Amino acid sequence: MVRAIGAKEGFEMVDDVNEDYTTSLEPLSRSGKCRAAAPNHATRSISSSTRALLEKRRHMERQANHLEYAVLSRLCRQRLAEDHANFVRSRLLDAALSKRSLIMEKRKLAKHGLSIPCLEAPHGSRCSSGRQGMESIMANFYSTLFRSGSSQTTTVLSPGEGVPPFLTSEVRHAIEAMPRGKAPGADGITVELLQACGPTL
């Protein structure tokens, strides 16, 4: 549209600056009035009626109208399935009429579709038992993930106890780095005995 107006209108320089501004501004304002919103997608896979249903469900209060929300959700799923089947059929028919490869068109359609992620149970099946089933799977997964396999226990400090100025990892590193074969101190504990205690110490 802009190219057509630009080819039709003559943008020529004029000696008078004010006249040059006026002659240049008029075609630009006309092209601005002719503008239109570009479509969001080249080919729409969802019909306008389905989009209206999705918009209605988006603005509906789920807790107040639970039954109506469930019926509307079921209708949206049916309409989405029908629209997707019609979209695939039209794309394949267009490819056949234009003598393009149907295999390549099916591959493009497979890339075009979005996969809906879902939780997977430990035995490999998909979880579709609702919110409680998903919560139990997530609780078991993160409990197993963050469960410690060592016998070392975390010491809980009392409210009045202060935090020591060194870390337990620093103490463990110092004990492991001590040379062996030295005489014990006044307490009679040797280096070998300290190193043999391991993480428990």
TIPA-687772 format. One line per 2 residues: number of its first residue (from 0); their letters; for each residue y, x, z of N, C-alpha, C, O, CB. Coordinates in pm, whole numbers. Each point is the difference from the previous one (the first is absolute). Glycine has a CB too. Example, Ala and Ser with C-alpha at 12.3 -4.5 7.8 and 13.67 -1.06 7.14 Angstrom:
<nodes>
0	AS	-569 1319 780 119 -89 0 120 90 0 -2 104 66 -115 -293 59 ~ 222 154 -197 119 82 6 109 -77 73 111 51 17 -174 67 -232
</nodes>
This chain:
<nodes>
0	MV	-120 83 0 120 -83 0 126 87 0 93 -26 -76 -219 -155 197 ~ 128 283 -36 117 88 8 15 79 -129 112 21 -47 -138 -5 296
2	RA	-87 29 -306 7 74 -126 51 -88 -113 77 45 -84 -265 100 161 ~ 146 -272 -78 47 -91 -105 149 -24 12 72 -1 -100 -296 -109 96
4	IG	273 90 127 144 -20 19 76 128 -33 108 -6 -59 -154 -165 237 ~ -11 286 -141 66 125 -31 7 27 -149 99 57 -48 -176 29 264
6	AK	-28 -126 -290 4 18 -146 95 -99 -66 60 32 -102 -295 51 110 ~ 249 -203 51 88 -101 -58 146 29 29 85 -13 -89 -267 -155 113
8	EG	212 209 97 138 26 39 39 142 -43 -82 91 2 63 -251 193 ~ 144 176 -232 48 131 -39 76 66 113 110 -44 33 -98 -32 -269
10	FE	-67 179 294 67 75 108 79 113 -67 -53 107 -27 -130 -163 199 ~ 310 30 -196 86 98 -65 114 38 94 48 -82 79 -107 -10 -308
12	MV	100 216 217 110 49 83 133 -54 -52 24 -3 -121 -155 212 177 ~ 217 -252 37 134 -49 -33 101 90 69 -26 54 108 -56 -293 -134
14	DD	198 255 -38 101 89 57 51 -50 135 21 79 93 46 -14 -324 ~ -48 -196 243 49 -55 125 -115 -8 101 -107 -54 -29 285 -79 -95
16	VN	-155 187 243 -106 5 101 -34 -140 50 -117 -32 19 194 261 49 ~ 22 -313 -46 -24 -135 49 -78 -84 -101 -91 -73 36 300 88 99
18	ED	-172 -3 -261 -70 -74 -105 -143 51 -16 -92 -78 -23 310 37 -93 ~ -234 174 128 -135 58 -9 -88 -50 115 -119 -27 -20 214 231 -92
20	YT	-37 -216 230 -76 -51 115 -41 -146 -22 -112 -38 32 236 196 120 ~ -33 -238 -206 -28 -142 -23 -108 -19 -105 -92 -80 18 326 25 46
22	TS	-223 128 -174 -100 -13 -107 -137 52 42 -102 -48 -49 286 70 -118 ~ -188 75 256 -129 51 46 -61 -88 108 -122 -6 14 198 236 -69
24	LE	8 -299 131 -50 -80 111 -59 -134 -46 -94 -50 62 263 159 84 ~ -115 -167 -251 -46 -131 -46 -148 1 -41 -74 -87 45 307 39 -120
26	PL	-279 143 -9 -144 0 -33 -90 25 120 -110 -54 9 171 133 -235 ~ -13 5 318 -81 27 119 -13 -124 88 -107 -26 54 181 266 -62
28	SR	34 -316 22 -8 -123 80 -89 -103 -68 -72 -73 68 301 118 23 ~ -226 -53 -226 -88 -92 -70 -146 39 16 -87 -87 17 270 42 -181
30	SG	-211 174 158 -139 45 19 -47 -25 143 -118 -26 23 150 199 -201 ~ 61 -164 275 -37 -30 138 -32 -146 22 -87 -33 80 229 219 -10
32	KC	-72 -275 -143 -30 -143 12 -132 -37 -66 -62 -99 37 307 55 -33 ~ -288 124 -101 -126 -31 -71 -123 56 70 -112 -19 -47 241 19 -164
34	RA	-108 67 324 -114 62 66 -93 -106 59 42 -112 29 98 315 21 ~ -267 -165 -32 -101 -88 58 -94 83 85 -17 119 -26 31 -279 -170
36	AA	-72 100 295 -92 71 89 -129 33 -74 -59 -86 -66 157 -30 267 ~ -140 241 -189 -124 41 -66 -119 -53 77 7 -9 123 105 216 -213
38	PN	-220 -241 24 -119 -49 73 -60 110 86 10 118 -32 -56 -280 -152 ~ -15 121 293 -58 96 93 -122 69 -60 -22 119 25 105 -257 165
40	HA	-161 67 -268 -118 56 -64 2 -37 -148 55 -103 -38 -188 89 254 ~ 73 100 -299 -7 -29 -143 -89 -121 -25 36 -88 -78 1 332 26
42	TR	-150 -249 115 -90 -115 -10 -32 -46 141 -48 78 82 -52 4 -302 ~ 127 -207 247 -21 -53 135 -144 -49 14 -46 -83 -79 289 18 95
44	SI	-311 116 83 -138 -42 24 -8 -119 94 -108 -56 19 36 290 -56 ~ 184 -273 97 3 -114 92 98 -102 -56 110 36 -41 -167 110 242
46	SS	18 -271 -202 86 -105 -53 112 -32 97 -4 38 118 -191 -133 -245 ~ 296 25 76 116 -34 84 -38 -99 111 57 6 109 93 35 -307
48	ST	-245 -130 170 -42 -95 104 -71 72 115 18 -35 117 -40 -144 -291 ~ -59 281 140 -67 77 105 101 80 81 -14 13 122 -192 1 -263
50	RA	307 41 73 105 73 72 75 -93 95 39 39 110 -17 119 -303 ~ 0 -282 149 68 -96 88 -85 -32 123 52 -14 110 65 -83 -310
52	LL	-250 86 180 -88 -25 115 0 119 96 2 -19 122 -145 -128 -267 ~ 140 269 91 3 118 85 132 9 77 2 38 117 -155 80 -277
54	EK	263 -153 93 129 2 68 6 -106 110 57 24 106 50 59 -317 ~ -167 -199 185 -3 -104 102 -83 43 120 38 -26 114 -11 -148 -292
56	RR	-140 240 153 -83 46 111 68 112 78 -19 11 121 -184 -75 -251 ~ 282 146 61 68 109 68 102 -51 101 17 59 107 -50 82 -309
58	HM	99 -251 170 104 -52 88 -52 -108 95 79 -61 73 87 113 -250 ~ -294 -76 179 -56 -103 88 -30 59 138 -42 115 11 -56 -235 -211
60	ER	118 42 303 -34 41 136 -149 -22 21 -50 -112 -5 283 56 90 ~ -303 167 -62 -146 -8 7 -49 -72 125 -96 -76 -6 85 288 -124
62	QA	76 -190 242 -47 -59 125 30 -149 6 -79 -77 56 113 297 57 ~ 79 -262 -169 38 -141 9 -85 -87 -92 -40 -110 39 273 180 19
64	NH	-261 -21 -179 -76 -78 -98 -127 78 -37 -13 49 -112 225 -156 21 ~ -304 116 184 -119 82 -24 -89 -61 -108 -48 73 -87 58 5 325
66	LE	-32 -207 -234 -87 -65 -97 60 5 -140 -69 29 -98 -18 -179 278 ~ 216 121 -189 67 5 -131 1 142 -55 -14 21 -120 156 -217 186
68	YA	-124 295 23 -1 140 -42 -137 40 -53 -9 71 -100 187 -19 270 ~ -285 -97 -105 -135 32 -45 -30 -64 -136 -59 64 -87 -15 -45 326
70	VL	115 -145 -256 -21 -68 -129 80 68 -111 -50 18 -111 9 -235 231 ~ 165 254 -89 84 67 -99 -54 138 -35 7 41 -115 190 -168 200
72	SR	-252 198 12 -59 131 -27 -121 -13 -91 -18 81 -91 100 1 314 ~ -165 -182 -199 -116 -22 -87 44 -35 -142 -59 48 -97 -73 -126 296
74	LC	236 -4 -212 51 -35 -132 58 121 -71 -16 16 -121 64 -248 203 ~ 21 319 -7 55 123 -59 -111 91 -50 12 59 -107 185 -76 260
76	RQ	-305 29 -77 -112 83 -45 -63 -55 -127 -34 76 -90 -9 -9 327 ~ 28 -199 -245 -57 -60 -120 91 20 -121 -47 35 -109 -69 -204 252
78	RL	246 149 -124 93 17 -110 7 146 -46 8 27 -119 124 -221 205 ~ -136 287 10 2 142 -37 -124 38 -80 10 76 -96 124 -26 301
80	AE	-250 -101 -166 -122 29 -75 8 -59 -141 -40 66 -96 -91 -63 311 ~ 182 -125 -228 14 -61 -132 100 75 -87 -25 24 -118 -32 -245 218
82	DH	171 260 -41 100 74 -76 -52 136 -45 28 44 -112 151 -162 240 ~ -255 184 -42 -56 130 -38 -101 -15 -112 -3 81 -93 39 2 327
84	AN	-119 -187 -228 -97 -22 -108 71 -31 -131 -41 49 -105 -126 -133 273 ~ 272 3 -163 77 -30 -121 70 124 -54 9 19 -121 24 -253 203
86	FV	18 318 8 67 123 -42 -98 94 -70 32 58 -104 130 -82 294 ~ -281 40 -132 -101 87 -62 -42 -56 -136 -15 75 -96 -67 -4 324
88	RS	63 -203 -235 -41 -63 -126 107 19 -108 -32 30 -115 -102 -199 245 ~ 261 152 -93 107 16 -99 14 144 -46 26 25 -118 92 -218 222
90	RL	-135 289 -13 8 141 -39 -114 38 -94 22 71 -98 89 -20 315 ~ -233 -97 -187 -113 31 -87 14 -69 -135 -35 59 -103 -111 -31 305
92	LD	195 -151 -203 20 -70 -127 108 67 -83 -14 11 -122 -56 -224 231 ~ 176 259 -45 105 71 -71 -52 132 -57 36 39 -111 136 -145 260
94	AA	-257 175 -72 -58 125 -50 -93 -25 -118 -3 79 -94 20 19 323 ~ -93 -208 -224 -90 -31 -111 77 -39 -126 -38 39 -110 -135 -113 275
96	LS	282 -2 -149 79 -41 -116 74 117 -63 16 5 -122 9 -229 225 ~ 19 318 -21 69 118 -53 -95 114 -33 44 110 -34 154 -176 166
98	KR	-329 41 -123 -105 96 -38 8 129 81 -16 110 -54 17 -207 -175 ~ 25 81 358 -6 114 91 -136 2 68 -76 -96 -8 326 88 45
100	SL	-279 119 30 -130 16 66 -6 -88 124 87 6 87 -106 231 -174 ~ -85 -319 95 -18 -86 117 -40 81 123 35 -34 113 -100 -154 -263
102	IM	-9 298 127 -42 84 113 122 65 65 11 4 123 -233 41 -235 ~ 314 6 29 121 61 55 87 -105 70 64 30 101 -71 144 -282
104	EK	9 -295 127 79 -105 63 -59 -39 135 74 -28 95 -7 -56 -321 ~ -201 82 236 -64 -30 128 29 110 102 17 -28 119 -197 -99 -239
106	RK	184 252 74 35 109 91 143 -13 51 28 24 117 -191 125 -237 ~ 254 -187 30 139 -20 42 10 -115 100 77 7 96 2 81 -317
108	LA	-156 -194 197 2 -112 93 -58 39 136 47 -47 103 -67 -110 -297 ~ -81 244 193 -56 46 127 101 83 78 5 -8 123 -233 9 -225
110	KH	310 78 32 106 76 68 114 -91 42 70 27 97 -132 175 -230 ~ 81 -311 58 110 -91 30 -23 -77 130 95 -29 72 -53 7 -317
112	GL	-167 -10 275 -29 -76 121 14 85 124 -30 120 -2 -123 -263 -129 ~ 197 83 239 17 68 127 -119 -31 90 -39 -116 16 290 106 -37
114	SI	-308 113 79 -111 -19 92 55 -30 140 90 69 47 -238 85 -184 ~ 93 -255 201 44 -38 134 -80 81 101 -122 -15 6 185 -219 -83
116	PC	0 319 157 -76 80 97 -55 -86 112 61 -99 41 82 295 -96 ~ -257 -157 105 -60 -73 111 -75 100 88 -28 112 -42 7 -325 -96
118	LE	-11 172 258 -73 85 92 -147 6 -36 -56 -96 -54 220 41 233 ~ -223 168 -150 -142 19 -27 -73 20 132 39 82 82 10 19 -310
120	AP	-154 -177 247 -80 9 123 -79 131 1 -17 62 -105 1 -314 116 ~ -33 296 106 -75 127 5 -123 2 -89 -37 107 -50 117 -82 280
122	HG	-147 -140 -253 -119 0 -84 33 -13 -148 -91 -7 -82 -34 -93 271 ~ 255 96 -227 40 5 -140 46 -130 -60 50 1 -113 -207 178 95
124	SR	144 -291 86 42 -128 -55 148 -23 29 57 62 89 -291 -154 -61 ~ 294 0 -105 140 -33 20 16 -101 114 -81 -91 17 125 136 -260
126	CS	62 -26 319 26 -88 114 84 -118 -47 113 18 -46 -126 176 209 ~ -41 -312 -152 73 -121 -37 -13 -107 108 6 -120 -29 -44 172 -214
128	SG	21 -8 367 -23 -94 110 129 -37 72 -6 -59 108 -221 154 -82 ~ 340 -61 -82 126 -39 63 58 109 87 -44 115 -2 -34 -348 -5
130	RQ	177 193 84 77 96 78 -83 64 112 12 120 24 192 -252 -77 ~ -287 53 121 -77 55 112 -101 105 -48 -19 102 65 47 -319 58
132	GM	-92 191 -237 -93 98 -54 69 129 -39 -53 109 23 -90 -294 -102 ~ 263 174 19 76 119 -37 44 78 123 -4 123 1 82 -239 -208
134	ES	-36 45 312 43 68 122 -116 75 65 20 110 51 155 -286 -17 ~ -294 117 -34 -115 69 60 -38 124 -79 -34 103 58 -48 -322 31
136	IM	86 210 -223 -32 117 -83 101 111 24 -37 117 13 -68 -265 -187 ~ 234 114 180 103 101 22 -11 60 139 19 121 17 131 -241 -177
138	AN	-180 38 261 -13 52 136 -117 97 10 11 105 63 88 -318 27 ~ -213 178 -152 -115 89 3 27 129 -76 -42 108 42 -108 -306 -24
140	FY	221 187 -132 28 119 -81 88 99 76 -30 119 6 8 -258 -214 ~ 133 89 266 92 91 68 -56 48 134 34 109 44 155 -225 -156
142	ST	-274 37 176 -64 47 123 -94 116 -31 -4 98 74 21 -327 26 ~ -93 217 -209 -88 109 -41 79 121 -46 -40 114 25 -133 -281 -90
144	LF	286 143 -2 80 110 -53 62 84 110 -1 123 -7 49 -260 -193 ~ 5 72 303 71 72 104 -86 27 123 51 50 100 157 -154 -182
146	RS	-337 72 77 -87 31 113 -30 149 1 -36 57 -104 -65 -289 96 ~ 115 297 123 -22 144 11 -149 28 15 -70 -67 77 297 97 27
148	GS	-274 70 -178 -141 39 10 -25 108 102 -116 31 28 92 -95 -262 ~ 128 124 292 -17 106 98 -10 -59 140 38 -115 24 87 275 -171
150	SQ	-176 -79 238 -16 -45 139 126 19 82 1 -30 119 -240 84 -136 ~ 345 -4 -45 124 24 72 72 -132 27 18 -81 -91 1 310 -15
152	TT	20 -250 228 71 -122 37 148 28 16 40 109 40 -246 -195 75 ~ 286 -11 -148 145 13 13 42 -31 143 -34 -105 55 64 41 -298
154	TV	43 156 302 45 -16 137 125 -86 4 99 30 -69 -198 192 132 ~ 95 -327 16 116 -89 14 80 46 121 -53 5 111 -72 -200 -217
156	LS	251 229 85 84 49 108 48 -116 85 29 -109 -50 43 304 -91 ~ -63 -170 270 55 -100 91 151 -6 -17 59 95 -52 -248 -57 217
158	PG	254 -147 -122 146 -11 -21 81 112 63 103 39 -55 -135 -282 47 ~ -11 298 123 77 104 65 -34 140 -47 69 95 37 -54 -242 157
160	EG	-119 163 -274 -46 132 -42 80 48 -120 26 -77 -93 -256 28 180 ~ 269 175 -84 78 57 -110 -89 55 -111 -117 31 23 297 23 140
162	VP	-124 -42 -281 -73 55 -115 1 151 10 107 59 19 -45 -258 -164 ~ -177 266 134 -3 147 9 76 63 -116 12 -60 -106 -233 48 224
164	PF	273 135 -98 80 64 -105 -84 61 -113 55 68 -86 115 -21 259 ~ -300 -70 -175 -87 55 -104 -98 -108 -43 -24 -97 72 46 333 20
166	LT	-79 -217 -209 -95 -95 -55 -143 43 32 -26 117 26 187 -174 -209 ~ -252 -40 180 -141 33 21 -55 86 -113 -90 81 21 61 -295 104
168	SE	84 197 -245 -45 85 -111 41 145 21 -72 91 -41 89 -288 -113 ~ 99 220 218 42 137 30 -93 64 103 -33 118 -12 272 -181 -40
170	VR	-281 -14 153 -93 52 100 -134 32 -66 -58 106 27 172 -239 154 ~ -164 43 -267 -128 23 -67 7 124 -89 -95 79 -5 49 -325 10
172	HA	158 264 -76 14 117 -86 7 128 83 -56 103 -40 175 -244 -130 ~ -52 136 285 10 119 85 -137 38 57 -32 119 9 269 -180 49
174	IE	-318 -39 -18 -134 30 54 -90 56 -109 -76 94 25 103 -277 145 ~ -20 126 -292 -85 50 -108 40 140 -45 -83 75 -49 48 -310 -25
176	AM	163 270 92 47 132 -43 -17 108 106 25 117 -28 137 -233 -118 ~ -204 81 268 -17 100 106 -118 92 -31 -104 -48 -46 201 -112 215
178	PR	-82 290 -146 -111 93 -28 -111 -15 103 25 -23 118 137 183 -222 ~ -286 -146 58 -116 -13 89 -33 135 64 47 106 -42 -136 -295 -100
180	GK	6 180 246 -47 122 67 95 52 106 -20 111 50 -98 -57 -257 ~ 219 -127 242 94 43 102 -45 -48 137 -76 -97 11 264 94 -180
182	AP	-141 70 273 -36 -38 137 71 -130 37 115 -21 -41 -148 264 104 ~ -33 -330 13 63 -127 39 113 23 100 10 107 61 -226 -225 -101
184	GA	299 16 55 112 8 93 -44 -31 142 -118 10 34 273 -72 -218 ~ -57 24 268 -29 -29 140 -86 -124 16 -71 -13 100 286 121 -38
186	DG	-211 -201 -158 -81 -122 11 -144 22 -44 -83 -88 23 288 -44 -61 ~ -236 246 -25 -136 31 -40 -45 -65 -130 -118 7 -33 71 19 271
188	IT	136 -90 -312 -36 -66 -126 18 99 -114 108 56 -17 -40 -283 107 ~ -173 248 -167 6 94 -112 54 -70 -125 8 -123 -7 -202 253 105
190	VE	231 -48 -196 50 -53 -128 -110 -73 -73 24 -103 -63 143 289 48 ~ -291 -133 22 -112 -64 -69 -26 -141 54 -36 -90 -75 -65 317 36
192	LL	120 -244 171 -21 -132 59 108 -99 -47 -30 -116 -27 -77 226 228 ~ 230 -63 -210 108 -87 -49 -22 -40 -145 21 -115 -39 136 224 199
194	QA	-201 -12 -241 -22 -30 -141 -123 -87 -22 -8 -73 -99 117 288 41 ~ -206 -209 150 -121 -82 -14 25 -146 33 -76 -87 -42 -59 288 97
196	CG	241 -230 21 28 -140 35 44 -83 -120 -25 -120 -4 88 197 232 ~ 2 -14 -326 38 -71 -121 111 -100 21 86 19 87 -315 12 -166
198	PT	229 -142 0 108 -100 8 7 -72 134 104 -54 36 -126 24 -279 ~ -90 29 319 0 -70 129 100 62 95 65 -71 77 -304 9 -110
200	L	252 194 30 95 69 87 143 -37 -39 95 48 62 -258 142 -30
</nodes>
